[in-house]
């Protein structure tokens, strides 16, 4: 799509407007943001468009569209889809060798599990290898409740973090300020980083890494803007 507008503005309802007309989601609903800081950031994406629109560069707009079109109609169903990751959370599946990898997983993953144990009063089954090991029903129920309590826009921001990291626990630690974005990223990429240290990366893996990091960072920024409505420090 070619750029067809001159001005980008935000009205009193936090709707993005192009030359005075409301931007609409793919589902034809007004692009309405819940917080002024997020609205300003989304508007900046539209201001930054050159001659043509490239949706890959408008990550916040894409997450907002998802919140409005996909999640708001049935947030409980979307939350349930994210909660499924608790059944096979990355942090619960450890390497058997080499010792350096085992030690690194323990150093980066154990603190996140320890936080969740205390925060939600749950127990985790941790195993070595890739064979599935069921988690206690009470653990799954409490983590489901933690996800279900989030708004549609929060779920939109959490979604790329959960799916890229493979860890619901790490994503919840991030949104509750128990872990930094960098700590969660390092935990998520630990295995691949270890392999890259041994064998290096090829151009395809580098491109995939950059794509994952872009989407991960978008989710982190989206959540940060939601949690800081004024945009102030």
Buried (B, 14 or more C-beta within 10 A) or exposed (E): EEEEBEEBEBEEEBBBBBEEEBBBBEEEBBBBBBBBBBBBBBBEBBEEBEEEBEEEEBBBBBBBBBBBBBBBEEBEEBBEBBBEBBBBBBBBBBBEEEEEBBEBBEEBBEBBBEBBBEBBEBEBEBEEEEEEBEBEEEBBBBBBEBBBEBBBBBBBBBBBBBBBBBBBBBBBBBBEEBBEBEBBBBBBBBBBBBEBEEEEBEEEBEEEBEEBEEBBBBBBBBBBBBBBEEEEE
